[in-house]
Amino acid sequence: MSFRSNAVAMLTGTVMAQALPLLASPLLARLYSPEAFGLQTLFMGLAASLAVLATCRMDLAVVLPEDDSEALALVGLVALSTLAVCALTWAAVPLASALAGRALPLQWLAMLPLMVLATAVFQLATGLASRKRAFRGVAMASVANQAVYVGSALAMGFAGAWSQGLVLAKLAGQAVAALLLGRASLGEIVAAVRGWSLRASLSAARKYRQFLVFNTPYSLVGSVARDAPVYTFSALAAVGLAGFFGLARAVLLAPTLLASNAFSQVFYREAVALKGTSRLQDLTATLLRFGLLATAPLFAFCAVWGDNLFVTLFGESWRTAGVFAMALAPAAWMSVQTGWPERLFEVNMRQDASFVVQLGSDAVTALAFAGTYLLTHDGVQAVIVFAACNVLYHHVYLAAIFRISGFSAGVLGRNLLAGWLLFGACCLVLGAIRLQSGVTGAAGWVPALVLAGGLAAVIGWSLARRGLRSALAGEA
């Protein structure tokens, strides 16, 4: 299948997968407390960090070998390391529960090893599917993940919202996705484990040691830094603020996950094939321009109308989450642009550059956020600082991607300038509408959203008609 066909398949599945929890979130926000959302966000952050240790991000390396035996050696290594991390996590549950006391009950912690296992299996199966360009299976598993999560969360909510219901629902969804996608790769995984050879695995690990040396630590640090607000709020007994942050981030990062899940693996596979050609720069620049310009109006809308939007959708008790969303909107917009081209670091075997950028940025971001909150005890100010640090990080990250890939810095600069000019203009227009109308609630934000959505659709259609279509057609 061509890049365009694979991207369409992934995009369709990802849109469905992201739409399900977003459509259900207004109802879930009325069934569950902010503390329940905070607990879910904390659980997912810890599980993501442990999954990095389980796979050592060697699931990404599985895509690269031309020799299937080499790929299976990596699969066996990941499978065994995953089992080891899950076993250690399970053994640590009673001790962690005793140390945490009532703050982290045993039932909540006991789900962590299972979530880590399900996440690692899904990532490993995704790598194997990417080798075969079997992206439709990945898309279907992602849809099943969110469908099971939403269905389980709603069922438990109507039965009597359990504080850990959202956590259990997340586990159920991830487990189903891992089973569905893992079933297609079960034969390869079993064969890799049965025929596991220490010599072959060590040889493959040495060849792709960049993933262990660089991807593992920066993915781990990145996961911790990304959830720094959640950990800080939770540690200071402000789990409700963690819930507000979690919901705001979930809504705003839906487009980022959409772009990353839809294009990341497909782009990764095509970038490997196009490495060293001018077509790779053309494809990257075209997709970046499309992402910047087509999404700017909608994120500008969130930056201006986020508080009114959240109050209408989730209730007055979630207004703080809407204010968080306003602060996070520029950073979320930029994160859309880095969610898929980051794979170029792996393609060029230059994870060291990504490691330096991300490690430095994550350290500054986490310290700046924690320091601001400890000094001011103001969650909004701390989130604004967090968002500003992230905006700067995404610019530096894109510059590093273009540099290590040998792409033109001028192309990147022109695209970023055009994107920010459009974002700023949209904020000015939408802000003027809010000030002049003086209308709050749905009567104010619905017309503004229609305007922003219409502008985004026109820009997206125009870019797709001109540059995007020709770029994707060139990959057929």
C-alpha positions as CSV (number, residue, x, y, z in Angstrom):
1,M,0.0,0.0,0.0
2,S,1.2,3.6,-0.7
3,F,1.9,6.2,2.0
4,R,-1.4,7.8,1.2
5,S,-3.4,4.6,1.6
6,N,-1.7,3.7,4.8
7,A,-2.1,7.2,6.2
8,V,-5.8,7.3,5.3
9,A,-6.3,3.9,7.0
10,M,-4.5,5.1,10.1
11,L,-6.2,8.5,10.0
12,T,-9.7,6.9,9.8
13,G,-9.0,4.6,12.7
14,T,-7.4,7.2,14.8
15,V,-10.2,9.7,14.2
16,M,-12.7,7.1,15.4
17,A,-10.5,6.2,18.4
18,Q,-10.0,9.8,19.5
19,A,-13.6,10.8,18.9
20,L,-15.0,8.2,21.2
21,P,-13.5,9.4,24.5
22,L,-14.0,13.1,23.5
23,L,-17.7,12.5,22.8
24,A,-18.1,10.7,26.0
25,S,-16.1,13.1,28.2
26,P,-19.0,15.5,29.0
27,L,-20.9,12.6,30.4
28,L,-17.9,11.1,32.1
29,A,-17.1,14.4,33.7
30,R,-20.6,14.4,35.3
31,L,-20.3,10.8,36.5
32,Y,-16.8,11.0,37.9
33,S,-15.1,13.6,40.2
34,P,-11.9,15.6,39.3
35,E,-10.1,13.4,41.7
36,A,-11.1,10.3,39.7
37,F,-9.7,11.9,36.6
38,G,-6.6,12.9,38.5
39,L,-6.1,9.3,39.6
40,Q,-6.5,8.0,36.0
41,T,-4.0,10.6,34.7
42,L,-1.5,9.6,37.4
43,F,-2.0,5.9,36.7
44,M,-1.4,6.3,33.0
45,G,1.7,8.4,33.6
46,L,3.2,5.8,35.8
47,A,2.3,3.0,33.4
48,A,3.8,4.8,30.4
49,S,7.1,5.3,32.3
50,L,7.3,1.7,33.3
51,A,6.5,0.6,29.7
52,V,9.5,2.5,28.6
53,L,11.6,0.5,31.0
54,A,9.9,-2.7,29.8
55,T,10.6,-2.3,26.1
56,C,13.7,0.0,26.3
57,R,12.1,1.4,23.1
58,M,13.5,-1.5,21.1
59,D,10.0,-1.9,19.7
60,L,10.9,1.1,17.4
61,A,14.1,-0.7,16.3
62,V,12.0,-3.8,15.2
63,V,11.0,-1.8,12.1
64,L,14.5,-1.2,10.8
65,P,16.3,-4.6,10.1
66,E,16.0,-5.9,6.6
67,D,16.7,-9.4,8.0
68,D,13.7,-11.0,9.7
69,S,15.9,-13.1,12.0
70,E,17.5,-9.9,13.3
71,A,14.1,-8.4,13.9
72,L,13.0,-11.5,15.8
73,A,16.1,-11.3,18.0
74,L,14.9,-7.9,19.0
75,V,11.4,-9.1,19.6
76,G,12.7,-11.9,21.9
77,L,14.7,-9.4,23.8
78,V,11.8,-7.0,24.3
79,A,9.5,-9.8,25.3
80,L,11.8,-11.1,28.0
81,S,12.6,-7.6,29.3
82,T,8.9,-6.8,29.5
83,L,8.2,-9.9,31.6
84,A,11.0,-9.0,33.9
85,V,9.8,-5.5,34.5
86,C,6.2,-6.6,35.0
87,A,7.4,-9.2,37.6
88,L,9.5,-6.6,39.5
89,T,6.6,-4.1,39.4
90,W,4.2,-6.7,40.8
91,A,6.6,-7.6,43.6
92,A,6.9,-3.9,44.5
93,V,3.2,-3.4,44.7
94,P,2.7,-4.4,48.4
95,L,5.7,-2.3,49.5
96,A,4.6,0.8,47.5
97,S,1.1,0.5,48.9
98,A,2.4,0.2,52.5
99,L,4.6,3.3,52.0
100,A,1.8,5.3,50.3
101,G,-0.9,4.3,52.7
102,R,-4.4,5.4,51.8
103,A,-3.2,7.8,49.1
104,L,-2.4,4.9,46.7
105,P,-4.6,1.9,47.6
106,L,-3.5,-1.6,46.8
107,Q,-6.3,-2.1,44.3
108,W,-5.0,0.8,42.2
109,L,-1.4,-0.2,42.3
110,A,-2.1,-3.8,41.5
111,M,-3.4,-2.8,38.1
112,L,0.0,-1.2,37.1
113,P,1.9,-4.4,36.1
114,L,-1.1,-5.5,33.9
115,M,-1.2,-2.1,32.2
116,V,2.5,-2.2,31.6
117,L,2.2,-5.6,30.1
118,A,-0.7,-4.6,27.8
119,T,1.1,-1.4,26.7
120,A,4.4,-3.2,25.9
121,V,2.6,-6.0,23.9
122,F,0.7,-3.4,21.9
123,Q,3.9,-1.4,21.2
124,L,5.8,-4.5,20.1
125,A,2.9,-5.7,17.9
126,T,2.8,-2.3,16.4
127,G,6.4,-2.5,15.4
128,L,5.9,-5.9,13.8
129,A,2.8,-4.6,12.0
130,S,4.8,-1.6,10.7
131,R,7.4,-4.0,9.2
132,K,4.6,-5.5,7.1
133,R,2.8,-2.2,6.5
134,A,-0.3,-3.8,8.2
135,F,-1.5,-0.4,9.5
136,R,-5.2,-1.2,9.3
137,G,-4.9,-3.8,12.1
138,V,-3.2,-1.1,14.3
139,A,-6.0,1.3,13.5
140,M,-8.7,-1.3,14.4
141,A,-7.0,-2.1,17.7
142,S,-6.8,1.6,18.6
143,V,-10.5,2.0,18.0
144,A,-11.3,-1.1,20.1
145,N,-9.1,0.3,22.9
146,Q,-11.1,3.5,23.2
147,A,-14.5,1.8,22.6
148,V,-13.9,-0.6,25.5
149,Y,-12.6,2.2,27.7
150,V,-15.6,4.4,27.1
151,G,-18.1,1.5,27.4
152,S,-16.5,0.3,30.7
153,A,-16.2,3.7,32.2
154,L,-19.9,4.6,31.4
155,A,-21.1,1.3,32.7
156,M,-19.3,1.6,36.0
157,G,-20.3,5.3,36.3
158,F,-24.0,4.6,35.9
159,A,-23.7,1.7,38.3
160,G,-22.1,4.0,40.9
161,A,-19.0,5.9,40.1
162,W,-16.1,4.1,41.7
163,S,-13.1,6.3,42.3
164,Q,-10.9,3.8,40.5
165,G,-13.4,3.1,37.7
166,L,-11.6,5.2,35.1
167,V,-8.4,3.4,35.9
168,L,-10.0,-0.1,35.5
169,A,-11.6,1.1,32.2
170,K,-8.3,2.2,30.8
171,L,-6.8,-1.1,31.7
172,A,-9.6,-3.0,30.0
173,G,-9.3,-1.0,26.8
174,Q,-5.5,-1.4,26.6
175,A,-5.8,-5.1,27.3
176,V,-8.3,-5.6,24.5
177,A,-6.2,-3.6,22.0
178,A,-3.1,-5.7,22.9
179,L,-5.0,-9.0,22.4
180,L,-6.4,-7.9,19.1
181,L,-3.1,-6.6,17.6
182,G,-0.9,-9.2,19.4
183,R,-3.0,-12.0,17.9
184,A,-1.8,-11.1,14.5
185,S,1.8,-11.2,15.6
186,L,1.5,-14.0,18.2
187,G,3.3,-16.5,16.0
188,E,6.3,-14.3,15.6
189,I,6.4,-13.3,19.2
190,V,6.2,-17.0,20.4
191,A,8.8,-18.1,17.8
192,A,11.1,-15.3,19.0
193,V,10.8,-16.3,22.6
194,R,11.1,-20.0,22.0
195,G,14.1,-19.6,19.7
196,W,15.7,-16.9,21.8
197,S,19.4,-16.7,21.6
198,L,21.5,-14.6,23.9
199,R,24.2,-14.2,21.3
200,A,21.7,-13.1,18.6
201,S,19.9,-10.7,20.9
202,L,23.1,-9.1,22.1
203,S,24.3,-8.7,18.6
204,A,21.1,-7.0,17.5
205,A,21.1,-4.9,20.7
206,R,24.6,-3.7,20.0
207,K,23.7,-2.8,16.4
208,Y,20.7,-0.7,17.5
209,R,22.2,0.4,20.8
210,Q,21.1,4.0,20.1
211,F,17.6,3.0,21.1
212,L,18.8,1.8,24.5
213,V,21.3,4.5,25.1
214,F,19.2,7.4,23.9
215,N,15.6,6.5,23.3
216,T,15.1,4.8,26.6
217,P,16.3,7.6,28.9
218,Y,14.8,10.5,26.9
219,S,11.4,8.7,26.6
220,L,11.5,8.0,30.3
221,V,12.5,11.5,31.3
222,G,10.0,12.9,28.7
223,S,7.2,10.8,30.2
224,V,8.0,12.1,33.7
225,A,8.4,15.7,32.6
226,R,5.1,15.6,30.6
227,D,3.3,14.5,33.7
228,A,5.2,16.8,36.1
229,P,2.1,18.8,36.8
230,V,0.2,15.6,37.7
231,Y,2.9,14.3,40.0
232,T,3.4,17.7,41.6
233,F,-0.3,18.3,42.2
234,S,-0.8,14.8,43.5
235,A,2.2,14.9,45.8
236,L,0.9,18.1,47.3
237,A,-2.6,16.6,47.9
238,A,-4.2,18.6,45.0
239,V,-5.5,15.6,43.1
240,G,-8.4,17.7,41.9
241,L,-6.0,20.1,40.1
242,A,-4.4,17.0,38.6
243,G,-7.8,16.0,37.3
244,F,-8.4,19.5,35.8
245,F,-5.0,19.3,34.1
246,G,-5.6,15.8,32.9
247,L,-8.9,16.7,31.3
248,A,-7.6,19.8,29.7
249,R,-4.6,18.0,28.3
250,A,-6.8,15.1,27.0
251,V,-9.0,17.4,25.1
252,L,-6.2,19.6,23.7
253,L,-3.8,16.7,22.9
254,A,-6.5,14.7,20.9
255,P,-5.3,16.3,17.6
256,T,-1.7,15.6,18.6
257,L,-2.5,11.9,19.2
258,L,-4.5,12.0,16.0
259,A,-1.5,13.2,14.0
260,S,1.0,11.0,15.8
261,N,-1.0,7.8,15.7
262,A,-2.2,8.4,12.1
263,F,1.2,9.4,10.6
264,S,4.0,8.5,12.9
265,Q,4.4,4.8,12.0
266,V,3.4,5.3,8.4
267,F,5.9,8.2,8.0
268,Y,8.5,6.2,9.9
269,R,8.3,3.4,7.4
270,E,8.3,5.7,4.4
271,A,11.2,7.8,5.8
272,V,13.3,4.7,6.0
273,A,12.7,4.0,2.3
274,L,13.2,7.7,1.2
275,K,16.2,8.4,3.4
276,G,18.8,10.4,1.5
277,T,16.4,11.7,-1.2
278,S,15.0,15.2,-1.7
279,R,11.5,13.7,-1.7
280,L,11.8,13.1,2.1
281,Q,12.3,16.8,2.7
282,D,9.5,17.7,0.4
283,L,7.1,15.3,2.2
284,T,8.2,16.5,5.6
285,A,7.9,20.2,4.8
286,T,4.5,19.7,3.1
287,L,3.1,17.8,6.1
288,L,4.5,20.4,8.5
289,R,3.0,23.3,6.6
290,F,-0.4,21.6,6.5
291,G,-0.3,20.9,10.2
292,L,0.7,24.4,11.2
293,L,-1.8,26.3,9.1
294,A,-4.8,23.9,9.1
295,T,-4.9,23.6,12.9
296,A,-4.0,27.1,13.9
297,P,-7.6,28.5,13.9
298,L,-8.9,25.7,16.1
299,F,-6.2,26.0,18.7
300,A,-6.6,29.8,18.7
301,F,-10.2,29.3,19.5
302,C,-9.2,27.2,22.5
303,A,-6.8,29.9,23.6
304,V,-9.6,32.5,23.6
305,W,-12.8,30.6,24.5
306,G,-11.5,27.5,26.4
307,D,-13.1,28.5,29.8
308,N,-16.6,29.0,28.3
309,L,-16.3,25.8,26.3
310,F,-15.4,23.6,29.3
311,V,-18.1,25.1,31.5
312,T,-20.7,24.3,28.8
313,L,-19.5,20.8,28.1
314,F,-18.5,19.6,31.5
315,G,-20.2,21.9,34.0
316,E,-19.2,24.9,36.1
317,S,-17.1,22.8,38.4
318,W,-14.7,22.2,35.5
319,R,-14.0,25.9,34.8
320,T,-10.4,25.7,36.0
321,A,-9.8,22.9,33.5
322,G,-11.0,25.4,30.8
323,V,-8.5,28.0,32.0
324,F,-5.8,25.4,31.9
325,A,-6.8,24.6,28.3
326,M,-6.5,28.3,27.4
327,A,-2.9,28.3,28.7
328,L,-2.0,25.0,27.1
329,A,-3.4,25.8,23.6
330,P,-0.3,27.2,22.0
331,A,1.9,24.4,23.3
332,A,-0.7,21.8,22.2
333,W,-0.8,23.3,18.7
334,M,3.0,23.0,18.5
335,S,3.0,19.5,19.8
336,V,0.9,18.5,16.8
337,Q,3.8,19.5,14.6
338,T,6.4,17.3,16.4
339,G,4.4,14.2,17.1
340,W,5.1,12.5,13.8
341,P,8.5,13.8,12.4
342,E,10.4,12.8,15.5
343,R,10.8,9.4,13.9
344,L,13.5,11.1,11.7
345,F,15.9,10.8,14.6
346,E,15.6,7.0,14.5
347,V,15.8,7.0,10.7
348,N,19.1,8.9,10.8
349,M,20.3,7.0,13.8
350,R,20.8,10.4,15.6
351,Q,18.9,9.8,18.8
352,D,21.8,11.6,20.6
353,A,20.5,14.9,19.2
354,S,17.0,14.2,20.4
355,F,18.3,13.0,23.8
356,V,20.2,16.3,24.4
357,V,17.2,18.5,23.4
358,Q,14.6,16.6,25.3
359,L,16.6,16.0,28.4
360,G,17.5,19.6,28.8
361,S,14.1,20.9,28.0
362,D,12.3,18.4,30.2
363,A,14.5,19.2,33.2
364,V,13.9,23.0,32.8
365,T,10.2,22.5,32.3
366,A,9.7,20.2,35.3
367,L,11.8,22.5,37.6
368,A,10.1,25.7,36.3
369,F,6.6,24.2,36.8
370,A,7.3,22.8,40.3
371,G,9.1,26.0,41.4
372,T,6.3,28.2,40.2
373,Y,3.7,26.2,42.0
374,L,5.6,25.9,45.2
375,L,6.3,29.7,45.3
376,T,2.8,30.9,44.2
377,H,0.5,28.0,45.1
378,D,-1.4,29.1,41.9
379,G,-2.1,26.2,39.5
380,V,-2.9,28.6,36.6
381,Q,0.4,30.4,36.8
382,A,2.3,27.2,37.0
383,V,0.5,25.8,34.0
384,I,1.2,29.0,32.0
385,V,5.0,28.5,32.8
386,F,4.7,24.9,31.8
387,A,3.1,25.8,28.5
388,A,5.7,28.5,27.7
389,C,8.5,26.0,28.3
390,N,6.8,23.5,26.0
391,V,6.4,26.0,23.2
392,L,10.1,26.8,23.2
393,Y,10.9,23.1,23.4
394,H,8.9,22.2,20.3
395,H,10.7,24.9,18.2
396,V,14.1,23.7,19.3
397,Y,13.0,20.1,18.6
398,L,11.9,20.9,15.1
399,A,15.1,22.7,14.4
400,A,17.1,19.7,15.5
401,I,15.0,17.4,13.3
402,F,15.7,19.5,10.2
403,R,19.4,19.9,11.1
404,I,20.1,16.2,11.5
405,S,18.1,15.3,8.4
406,G,20.0,17.8,6.3
407,F,16.8,19.8,5.5
408,S,16.7,23.5,4.8
409,A,16.5,25.7,7.9
410,G,14.9,28.4,5.7
411,V,12.0,26.1,4.9
412,L,11.4,25.5,8.5
413,G,11.6,29.2,9.4
414,R,9.1,30.2,6.8
415,N,6.6,27.6,7.8
416,L,6.9,28.5,11.5
417,L,6.5,32.2,10.8
418,A,3.5,31.6,8.6
419,G,1.9,29.4,11.3
420,W,2.5,31.9,14.1
421,L,1.2,34.8,12.1
422,L,-2.0,32.9,11.3
423,F,-2.4,31.8,15.0
424,G,-1.9,35.3,16.2
425,A,-4.3,36.8,13.7
426,C,-7.0,34.2,14.7
427,C,-6.5,35.0,18.4
428,L,-6.9,38.7,17.7
429,V,-10.1,38.2,15.7
430,L,-11.7,35.7,18.1
431,G,-10.6,37.9,21.1
432,A,-12.2,40.9,19.5
433,I,-15.4,39.0,19.0
434,R,-15.5,37.9,22.6
435,L,-14.9,41.4,23.9
436,Q,-17.3,43.1,21.6
437,S,-20.2,40.6,22.0
438,G,-19.9,40.2,25.8
439,V,-21.7,36.9,25.4
440,T,-20.8,34.0,27.6
441,G,-21.7,30.3,27.4
442,A,-22.6,28.4,24.2
443,A,-24.2,31.5,22.6
444,G,-20.7,33.0,22.5
445,W,-18.4,30.2,21.7
446,V,-20.5,28.3,19.2
447,P,-20.4,31.0,16.5
448,A,-16.7,31.5,17.3
449,L,-16.1,27.8,16.8
450,V,-18.0,27.7,13.6
451,L,-15.8,30.6,12.3
452,A,-12.6,28.9,13.4
453,G,-13.7,25.5,12.1
454,G,-14.7,27.0,8.7
455,L,-11.4,28.8,8.3
456,A,-9.5,25.6,9.2
457,A,-11.5,23.6,6.7
458,V,-10.9,26.2,3.9
459,I,-7.1,26.3,4.7
460,G,-6.9,22.5,4.9
461,W,-8.8,22.0,1.7
462,S,-6.7,24.6,-0.2
463,L,-3.4,23.0,1.1
464,A,-4.5,19.5,0.3
465,R,-5.6,20.5,-3.2
466,R,-2.3,22.1,-4.0
467,G,0.7,20.8,-2.1
468,L,-0.4,17.9,0.1
469,R,-2.0,15.8,-2.7
470,S,1.0,16.0,-5.0
471,A,3.4,15.2,-2.1
472,L,1.5,12.1,-1.1
473,A,0.9,11.0,-4.7
474,G,4.6,11.0,-5.1
475,E,4.9,8.3,-2.5
476,A,2.4,6.0,-4.1
